[in-house]
Amino acid sequence: FRGRPFRLKAMKASDISNFVRHSPSMGIKTAQLMTSAFRSFFRFLFQKEELQAYLAASVPTVADWRLSTVPKFLTAEEIERTIKACDRRTATGRRDYTILLLLARLGLRAGEVVALQFEDINWRAGEILVRGKGLIHDRMPLPADVGAALASYVRRDRPPCQTRRVFVCMKAPRRAFAGPSTLTTLVRRAQIGRASCRER
């Protein structure tokens, strides 16, 4: 009401939408909470006959579509620190190092790394077959550092097991990763290691 006395019965739908759209910038979750509270408040006033119009319907929604914002990413420097945080003195650390290289150098999705099989690696041509979404398969060149780490892991560190998947659990039961979420945990562990190295 721009400094004038607050008059509830004089409120119009345009007042509400203008207020929501021109509020000081706030997070999406806060804005959604505010508009939800407005709707409840106006429903209550309408039921108590304090308002003649059903203004709850005029409260605009706050959109929060998936992928509507710029995706989060690490800088090149942060990626290198994360990769170096893997303890390559251990078999698990060398496996994690190889996985992080595939994610960082080739830009593979977690699911594509999990799905990688021995048949997908063409050592002579220096390329791998990437099993993407929707049965889409692409061939990608294997950079020298990624190929070296992959060969070292397969020869030295991968425990023997029945699965043809390249990356497996190091502890029993030795089997392929359950899904992409396993790599999320792996990356977080490396980022924690990166943070602790920076503190030291």
C-alpha positions in Angstrom: 0.0 0.0 0.0 3.1 2.2 -0.3 3.0 3.8 3.1 -0.7 4.2 3.3 -2.8 2.4 5.9 -3.2 -1.3 5.3 -6.8 -2.0 4.2 -7.5 -5.7 3.8 -10.9 -5.3 2.1 -9.3 -3.0 -0.6 -6.8 -5.7 -1.6 -6.9 -6.8 -5.2 -5.4 -9.8 -7.0 -2.9 -7.4 -8.8 -1.6 -6.2 -5.4 -0.7 -9.8 -4.4 1.0 -10.7 -7.7 2.9 -7.4 -7.8 4.1 -7.9 -4.3 5.4 -11.5 -5.0 7.0 -10.6 -8.3 8.7 -7.4 -7.0 9.8 -8.7 -3.6 13.5 -8.4 -2.7 15.4 -11.3 -4.2 15.1 -14.4 -2.1 15.9 -18.1 -2.5 13.4 -20.3 -4.4 12.5 -22.3 -1.3 11.9 -19.2 0.8 9.7 -17.7 -2.0 7.7 -21.0 -2.2 7.2 -21.0 1.5 6.0 -17.4 1.4 3.4 -18.0 -1.4 2.2 -21.1 0.4 1.6 -19.1 3.5 -0.2 -16.4 1.5 -2.6 -18.9 0.0 -3.4 -20.4 3.5 -3.9 -16.9 4.9 -6.3 -15.8 2.1 -8.2 -19.0 2.3 -8.7 -18.4 6.0 -9.8 -14.8 5.5 -12.3 -15.9 2.7 -13.8 -18.6 5.0 -14.2 -16.0 7.8 -15.8 -13.7 5.3 -13.2 -11.0 5.9 -12.7 -11.0 2.1 -15.3 -11.0 -0.6 -13.0 -12.4 -3.3 -11.1 -15.6 -3.2 -7.6 -14.1 -3.4 -5.8 -17.4 -2.7 -6.2 -18.3 -6.3 -4.3 -15.1 -7.4 -1.1 -15.9 -5.5 1.4 -16.8 -8.3 3.4 -20.0 -8.1 7.2 -19.9 -7.9 8.7 -22.2 -10.5 11.5 -24.6 -9.5 11.9 -26.8 -12.6 14.6 -29.4 -12.6 17.8 -28.1 -14.4 16.3 -24.6 -14.6 19.5 -23.2 -13.0 23.1 -23.2 -14.2 24.6 -26.6 -13.1 27.2 -26.6 -10.4 30.7 -27.5 -11.6 34.3 -27.7 -10.3 37.0 -25.5 -11.7 39.9 -27.2 -13.5 42.1 -26.6 -10.5 39.5 -28.1 -8.1 39.2 -31.2 -10.4 43.0 -31.7 -10.4 43.1 -31.4 -6.6 40.3 -33.9 -6.3 42.0 -36.4 -8.5 45.3 -36.0 -6.7 43.5 -36.5 -3.3 43.2 -40.3 -4.1 45.6 -42.3 -2.1 47.4 -44.1 -5.0 49.4 -46.2 -2.5 46.3 -48.4 -2.1 44.4 -50.5 -4.5 41.1 -48.7 -3.7 42.8 -45.4 -4.2 44.2 -46.4 -7.6 40.7 -47.6 -8.7 39.2 -44.3 -7.5 41.9 -42.4 -9.3 41.1 -44.2 -12.6 37.3 -43.6 -12.2 37.9 -39.9 -11.5 40.1 -39.6 -14.6 37.3 -41.1 -16.8 34.8 -38.7 -15.3 37.1 -35.7 -15.7 39.0 -36.3 -18.9 36.2 -37.8 -21.0 33.2 -36.1 -19.3 31.5 -39.5 -18.8 28.4 -39.8 -16.6 28.5 -42.0 -13.5 26.3 -44.5 -15.1 28.5 -44.8 -18.2 31.6 -45.5 -16.0 29.6 -48.1 -14.0 28.5 -49.8 -17.2 32.0 -50.0 -18.7 32.9 -53.6 -19.6 36.1 -55.3 -20.8 34.7 -55.7 -24.3 34.3 -51.9 -24.5 38.0 -51.2 -24.3 39.9 -51.4 -27.5 43.5 -51.3 -26.4 45.0 -51.4 -29.9 42.9 -48.5 -31.2 43.2 -46.6 -27.9 39.4 -46.0 -27.6 36.5 -47.1 -25.5 32.8 -47.8 -26.2 30.6 -45.6 -24.1 27.1 -47.1 -23.3 25.0 -44.0 -23.0 21.3 -43.5 -22.3 18.7 -45.0 -24.6 21.0 -47.7 -26.0 23.2 -45.0 -27.6 26.8 -46.2 -28.0 29.7 -43.9 -28.8 33.3 -44.5 -29.3 35.7 -42.2 -27.6 39.5 -41.8 -27.7 41.3 -43.0 -24.6 43.8 -40.3 -23.4 47.3 -41.6 -22.5 47.0 -40.9 -18.8 43.5 -42.5 -18.6 44.6 -45.6 -20.6 47.7 -46.0 -18.3 45.7 -45.8 -15.1 43.0 -48.1 -16.5 45.6 -50.7 -17.6 47.4 -50.5 -14.2 44.1 -51.0 -12.3 43.1 -54.0 -14.4 46.5 -55.7 -14.2 47.4 -54.9 -10.5 44.3 -54.0 -8.5 41.1 -55.4 -9.8 40.1 -58.4 -7.7 39.1 -61.6 -9.7 35.3 -62.0 -9.9 32.6 -63.2 -12.3 31.4 -59.9 -13.7 32.7 -58.4 -16.9 32.2 -54.9 -15.6 35.6 -53.2 -15.2 35.0 -51.5 -11.9 34.1 -53.7 -8.9 33.9 -53.5 -5.1 37.3 -54.1 -3.5 35.8 -55.9 -0.5 33.7 -59.1 -0.5 31.3 -59.8 -2.0 33.3 -58.7 -5.0 30.8 -57.6 -7.7 30.0 -54.7 -10.0 28.9 -51.4 -8.5 25.2 -51.4 -7.7 24.6 -48.2 -9.6 25.8 -44.6 -10.3 25.2 -43.5 -6.7 28.3 -45.5 -5.7 30.4 -43.1 -7.8 28.7 -40.1 -6.0 30.0 -41.5 -2.7 33.4 -42.0 -4.2 33.7 -38.5 -5.6 32.6 -37.0 -2.2 35.2 -39.0 -0.5 37.9 -37.6 -2.8 36.6 -34.1 -2.3 36.8 -34.5 1.5 40.4 -35.7 1.0 41.0 -32.7 -1.2 39.7 -30.4 1.5 41.8 -32.0 4.2 45.0 -31.7 2.0 44.3 -28.0 1.5 44.0 -27.5 5.3 47.3 -29.2 5.9 
